[in-house]
């Protein structure tokens, strides 16, 4: 079954009947909602029954026959019940908020825990209450003790830090709660702001300001919001104007940027500037370097002079070119005058009657729905702006009244304080304090406080208990009730007046107490002065109060007079709005037909542009074909000329070659036609061949055109065949081009006819649109327009009286009438001025013609004189501009400077080499001197040697014996000296080699 239940019916062997199906076993095993049984079957031995459902469960049941009951039944199967169909089925729990078994258990567990926690709290509370009772009992006993035995309250405190810690924890909990509720607080605050913006800010109150001493009053205007459609249209127009302004600004900036581009310097200038910078060093320059630099500066100045001269010449040429270019032709008209005439024709306007037949309506003066809607939107915006300004002035007047009342209150308070020091008979009447009327502060109706909100809440709860429908607005009644019952203190309520009276009474009582004592003469004089001062202050303050009241009433009357004038203007503006709405209704009715006509004109204009573009393309193609035809004809003429030239003079085969050159055209054409026609044209070709042979045989000789005849040049024959083929190709191309040109001509003519038709349709549609505009103007002129006039403004009097019929009169504004009257005088003066200008221009023209002739004669004489002088001096005419331009050879000057630089470099190098030579010579001199000293030393050594030898010889004879002991030492000394001498000799030889 669908609910996942299983039924088992006991069947007898007698057969199946309806009564047998009444009794059954019912077993619910699968899920009730999602456990529909999808399959049921028996096992292979029919011992088990298997069921499967959508809940994914599979159940098995044992099947036993009646003959074979189970030996040990575990479960007693109840007997099948009867009458289950009549019993009501158990209803499912459909409540989505109902607890499941698991949730129910969790809830029970939570309730148990909460109950235990509540029991613990109750125990703690009982303990705390017992402690409190004990503490209160101790406090009571302490109070019963004598005062000197009582303990102070601070002595009952065990530790002050406990209370500080408790306060700190309390503060932390408060801050935590504030943090937790911050988001909710902000949400509720924003919701309140939204409600105020939606309901309170959108309310419009009518403010009425009353005069203080009179019954004059002034009220604000009730403002109507401008239509969203008009506002969107105006915004769209403003955005378009802003876009155009941005484009214009960008264009101006681009032009300025182009004008401010610096002119590039010449490469010669840059080269010399670079060289000059390179040569700028802080060192002291030598004479040659300075001279080179001066030459470079001189060349630079020459180049600059050359550039300036060239620029001057180019500028003069450009000026002459511009002058000749700006020279007007004989038939030239001044563009400025033409523009002024055109502008005058467009903007001078038409002052004829709109109902006249010759009245013309320009393109700018045509009115459509969009223009009229924009006019209506602008008019409504101006009305709204004027009303808003007036409302602001009235509100500022109300604020001025509030400030005046506050000032009067302070002055009245001062007057009462002064009167407290005066006698009652000397009191002047104190002016009453003006009060604000309820309609002067209408915004207080929606003000509220906590008391109002609580009262409103109580009313809502009472209504909810009574279950009555909400009628009216109880909040407004509550607000009004509170506003009327609790006036503000600042407006001077009875409590404030009572307080003032009490203060006065106390002051008077004090004064009476002081009067009981008898004053002295000095005190009487002081009291007299004080009395005079107080009387003066009393009178001055009362006059000041009256002045404030009078000034406020005067301001109110002035503003009221201004508002009355504005009411008349607003009434005229409302009438103008009504007229615009009526015109807008007429324009909307006629808009469909006008849009159709304009759409037809746009379509015709687009078609006309397409036709003109096609005509231009066709004309260009025709011209191209004509050029191709002319080129082919020229090629054909050139081919015939080349054929005639190839034949030469007195050629005996001239007729044969000419016929061959021309004959193949017909043959080729017929052959081409025969390819398309088939075998039927073969006979015609043969007949043509026979006729051709007869034509060839005019002289009695017949030649085969496929073979070169005897005696004829084979090259000439082949050249003729080639030329004949070229002629055939040219003639075919020429025929095709002519055919295409003829087709293009037909297409061009058809397009021209179609263009004329489109132009005719366009003219017709334009005339229809003009007629429709005229009809629309007539319909608009039939509307009645209200124009308020005063009697002195009516100038069309009949016999000094007012006319009864104003249908033939015109209504002009004072400005327009004054403009027309002044324009007549201006035109007369302008006519006189133009005549004088024309006369002066004529005289100036004559003088300029005479001056021109004189200048031409003078120029001619100067040119002749200049040419004669050049012939006398140079022997020929010289172009001085070219001479001036080429007077300086810049490359040569540059080469000169480079030569000088090279010479300077070579001079410096030679100088360095000379210095090195001098140094080497000095070194050589030093070496020579040292060598000479060495030679002198050697000579001295030699002389000493000679002396020693002589002494040795003398000693050997007389003192041989004495010298025997020291002989060995002398020998060593001699050997040493000889070795030293040899060393010195070698050094001298080396020095000589170096010197040489």
Rosetta blueprint (number, residue, H / E / L):
1 X L
2 X L
3 X L
4 X L
5 X E
6 X E
7 X E
8 X E
9 X L
10 X L
11 X L
12 X L
13 X L
14 X L
15 X L
16 X L
17 X L
18 X L
19 X H
20 X H
21 X H
22 X L
23 X L
24 X L
25 X E
26 X E
27 X E
28 X E
29 X L
30 X L
31 X L
32 X L
33 X L
34 X L
35 X L
36 X L
37 X E
38 X E
39 X E
40 X E
41 X E
42 X E
43 X L
44 X L
45 X L
46 X L
47 X L
48 X E
49 X E
50 X E
51 X E
52 X E
53 X E
54 X L
55 X L
56 X L
57 X L
58 X E
59 X E
60 X E
61 X E
62 X E
63 X L
64 X L
65 X L
66 X L
67 X L
68 X L
69 X L
70 X L
71 X L
72 X L
73 X L
74 X L
75 X L
76 X L
77 X L
78 X L
79 X L
80 X L
81 X L
82 X L
83 X L
84 X L
85 X L
86 X L
87 X L
88 X L
89 X L
90 X L
91 X L
92 X L
93 X L
94 X L
95 X L
96 X L
97 X L
98 X L
99 X L
100 X L
101 X H
102 X H
103 X H
104 X H
105 X H
106 X H
107 X H
108 X H
109 X H
110 X H
111 X H
112 X H
113 X H
114 X H
115 X H
116 X H
117 X H
118 X H
119 X H
120 X H
121 X H
122 X H
123 X H
124 X H
125 X H
126 X H
127 X H
128 X H
129 X H
130 X H
131 X H
132 X H
133 X H
134 X H
135 X H
136 X H
137 X H
138 X H
139 X H
140 X H
141 X H
142 X H
143 X H
144 X H
145 X L
146 X L
147 X L
148 X L
149 X L
150 X L
151 X L
152 X L
153 X H
154 X H
155 X H
156 X H
157 X L
158 X L
159 X L
160 X H
161 X H
162 X H
163 X H
164 X H
165 X H
166 X H
167 X H
168 X H
169 X H
170 X H
171 X H
172 X H
173 X H
174 X H
175 X H
176 X H
177 X H
178 X H
179 X H
180 X H
181 X L
182 X H
183 X H
184 X H
185 X H
186 X H
187 X H
188 X H
189 X H
190 X H
191 X H
192 X H
193 X H
194 X H
195 X H
196 X H
197 X H
198 X H
199 X H
200 X H
201 X L
202 X L
203 X L
204 X L
205 X L
206 X L
207 X L
208 X E
209 X E
210 X E
211 X L
212 X L
213 X L
214 X L
215 X L
216 X L
217 X E
218 X E
219 X E
220 X L
221 X L
222 X L
223 X L
224 X L
225 X L
226 X L
227 X L
228 X H
229 X H
230 X H
231 X H
232 X H
233 X H
234 X H
235 X H
236 X H
237 X H
238 X H
239 X H
240 X H
241 X H
242 X H
243 X H
244 X H
245 X H
246 X H
247 X H
248 X H
249 X H
250 X H
251 X H
252 X H
253 X H
254 X H
255 X H
256 X H
257 X H
258 X H
259 X H
260 X L
261 X L
262 X L
263 X L
264 X L
265 X L
266 X L
267 X H
268 X H
269 X H
270 X H
271 X H
272 X H
273 X H
274 X H
275 X H
276 X H
277 X H
278 X H
279 X H
280 X L
281 X L
282 X L
283 X L
284 X L
285 X L
286 X L
287 X H
288 X H
289 X H
290 X H
291 X H
292 X H
293 X H
294 X H
295 X H
296 X H
297 X H
298 X H
299 X H
300 X H
301 X H
302 X H
303 X H
304 X H
305 X H
306 X H
307 X H
308 X H
309 X H
310 X H
311 X H
312 X H
313 X H
314 X H
315 X H
316 X H
317 X H
318 X H
319 X H
320 X H
321 X H
322 X H
323 X H
324 X H
325 X H
326 X L
327 X L
328 X L
329 X L
330 X L
331 X L
332 X L
333 X L
334 X L
335 X H
336 X H
337 X H
338 X H
339 X H
340 X H
341 X H
342 X H
343 X H
344 X H
345 X H
346 X H
347 X H
348 X L
349 X L
350 X L
351 X L
352 X L
353 X L
354 X L
355 X L
356 X L
357 X L
358 X L
359 X L
360 X L
361 X L
362 X L
363 X L
364 X L
365 X L
366 X L
367 X L
368 X L
369 X H
370 X H
371 X H
372 X H
373 X H
374 X H
375 X H
376 X H
377 X H
378 X H
379 X H
380 X H
381 X H
382 X H
383 X H
384 X H
385 X H
386 X H
387 X H
388 X H
389 X H
390 X H
391 X H
392 X H
393 X H
394 X H
395 X H
396 X H
397 X H
398 X H
399 X H
400 X H
401 X H
402 X H
403 X H
404 X H
405 X H
406 X H
407 X H
408 X H
409 X H
410 X H
411 X H
412 X H
413 X H
414 X H
415 X H
416 X H
417 X H
418 X H
419 X H
420 X L
421 X L
422 X L
423 X L
424 X H
425 X H
426 X H
427 X L
428 X L
429 X L
430 X L
431 X L
432 X L
433 X L
434 X L
435 X L
436 X L
437 X L
438 X H
439 X H
440 X H
441 X L
442 X H
443 X H
444 X H
445 X H
446 X H
447 X L
448 X L
449 X L
450 X H
451 X H
452 X H
453 X H
454 X H
455 X H
456 X H
457 X H
458 X H
459 X H
460 X H
461 X H
462 X H
463 X H
464 X H
465 X H
466 X H
467 X L
468 X L
469 X L
470 X L
471 X L
472 X L
473 X L
474 X H
475 X H
476 X H
477 X H
478 X H
479 X H
480 X H
481 X H
482 X H
483 X H
484 X H
485 X H
486 X L
487 X L
488 X L
489 X H
490 X H
491 X H
492 X L
493 X L
494 X H
495 X H
496 X H
497 X H
498 X H
499 X H
500 X H
501 X H
502 X H
503 X H
504 X H
505 X H
506 X H
507 X H
508 X H
509 X H
510 X H
511 X H
512 X H
513 X H
514 X H
515 X H
516 X L
517 X L
518 X L
519 X L
520 X L
521 X H
522 X H
523 X H
524 X H
525 X H
526 X H
527 X H
528 X H
529 X H
530 X H
531 X H
532 X H
533 X H
534 X H
535 X H
536 X H
537 X H
538 X H
539 X H
540 X H
541 X H
542 X H
543 X H
544 X H
545 X H
546 X H
547 X H
548 X H
549 X H
550 X H
551 X H
552 X H
553 X H
554 X H
555 X H
556 X H
557 X H
558 X H
559 X H
560 X H
561 X H
562 X H
563 X H
564 X H
565 X H
566 X H
567 X H
568 X H
569 X H
570 X H
571 X H
572 X H
573 X H
574 X H
575 X H
576 X H
577 X H
578 X H
579 X H
580 X H
581 X H
582 X H
583 X H
584 X H
585 X H
586 X H
587 X H
588 X H
589 X H
590 X H
591 X H
592 X H
593 X H
594 X H
595 X H
596 X H
597 X H
598 X H
599 X H
600 X H
601 X H
602 X H
603 X H
604 X H
605 X H
606 X H
607 X H
608 X H
609 X H
610 X H
611 X H
612 X H
613 X H
614 X H
615 X H
616 X H
617 X H
618 X H
619 X H
620 X H
621 X H
622 X H
623 X H
624 X H
625 X H
626 X H
627 X H
628 X H
629 X H
630 X H
631 X H
632 X H
633 X H
634 X H
635 X H
636 X H
637 X H
638 X H
639 X H
640 X H
641 X H
642 X H
643 X H
644 X H
645 X H
646 X H
647 X H
648 X L
649 X L
650 X L
651 X L
652 X L
653 X L
654 X H
655 X H
656 X H
657 X H
658 X H
659 X H
660 X H
661 X H
662 X H
663 X H
664 X H
665 X H
666 X H
667 X H
668 X H
669 X H
670 X H
671 X H
672 X H
673 X H
674 X H
675 X H
676 X H
677 X H
678 X L
679 X H
680 X H
681 X H
682 X H
683 X H
684 X H
685 X H
686 X H
687 X H
688 X H
689 X H
690 X H
691 X H
692 X H
693 X H
694 X H
695 X H
696 X H
697 X H
698 X H
699 X H
700 X L
701 X L
702 X L
703 X L
704 X L
705 X L
706 X L
707 X L
708 X L
709 X L
710 X L
711 X L
712 X L
713 X L
714 X H
715 X H
716 X H
717 X H
718 X H
719 X H
720 X H
721 X H
722 X H
723 X H
724 X H
725 X H
726 X H
727 X H
728 X H
729 X H
730 X H
731 X H
732 X H
733 X H
734 X H
735 X H
736 X H
737 X H
738 X H
739 X H
740 X H
741 X H
742 X H
743 X H
744 X H
745 X H
746 X H
747 X H
748 X H
749 X H
750 X H
751 X H
752 X H
753 X H
754 X H
755 X H
756 X H
757 X H
758 X H
759 X H
760 X H
761 X H
762 X H
763 X H
764 X H
765 X H
766 X H
767 X H
768 X H
769 X H
770 X H
771 X H
772 X H
773 X H
774 X H
775 X H
776 X H
777 X H
778 X H
779 X H
780 X H
781 X H
782 X L
783 X L
784 X L
785 X L
786 X L
787 X L
788 X L
789 X L
790 X L
791 X H
792 X H
793 X H
794 X L
795 X L
796 X L
797 X E
798 X E
799 X L
800 X L
801 X E
802 X E
803 X L
804 X L
805 X L
806 X L
807 X L
808 X L
809 X L
810 X L
811 X L
812 X L
813 X L
814 X H
815 X H
816 X H
817 X H
818 X H
819 X H
820 X H
821 X H
822 X H
823 X H
824 X H
825 X H
826 X H
827 X H
828 X H
829 X H
830 X H
831 X H
832 X H
833 X H
834 X H
835 X H
836 X H
837 X H
838 X H
839 X H
840 X H
841 X H
842 X H
843 X H
844 X H
845 X H
846 X H
847 X H
848 X H
849 X H
850 X H
851 X H
852 X H
853 X H
854 X H
855 X H
856 X H
857 X H
858 X H
859 X H
860 X H
861 X H
862 X H
863 X H
864 X H
865 X H
866 X H
867 X H
868 X H
869 X H
870 X H
871 X H
872 X H
873 X H
874 X H
875 X L
876 X L
877 X L
878 X L
879 X L
880 X H
881 X H
882 X H
883 X H
884 X H
885 X H
886 X L
887 X L
888 X L
889 X L
890 X H
891 X H
892 X H
893 X H
894 X H
895 X H
896 X H
897 X H
898 X H
899 X H
900 X H
901 X H
902 X H
903 X H
904 X H
905 X H
906 X H
907 X H
908 X H
909 X H
910 X H
911 X H
912 X H
913 X H
914 X H
915 X H
916 X H
917 X H
918 X H
919 X H
920 X H
921 X H
922 X H
923 X H
924 X H
925 X H
926 X H
927 X H
928 X H
929 X H
930 X H
931 X H
932 X H
933 X H
934 X H
935 X H
936 X H
937 X H
938 X H
939 X H
940 X H
941 X H
942 X H
943 X H
944 X H
945 X H
946 X H
947 X H
948 X H
949 X H
950 X H
951 X H
952 X H
953 X H
954 X H
955 X H
956 X H
957 X H
958 X H
959 X L
960 X L
961 X L
962 X L
963 X L
964 X L
965 X L
966 X L
967 X H
968 X H
969 X H
970 X H
971 X H
972 X H
973 X H
974 X H
975 X H
976 X H
977 X H
978 X H
979 X H
980 X H
981 X H
982 X H
983 X H
984 X H
985 X H
986 X H
987 X H
988 X H
989 X H
990 X H
991 X H
992 X H
993 X H
994 X H
995 X H
996 X L
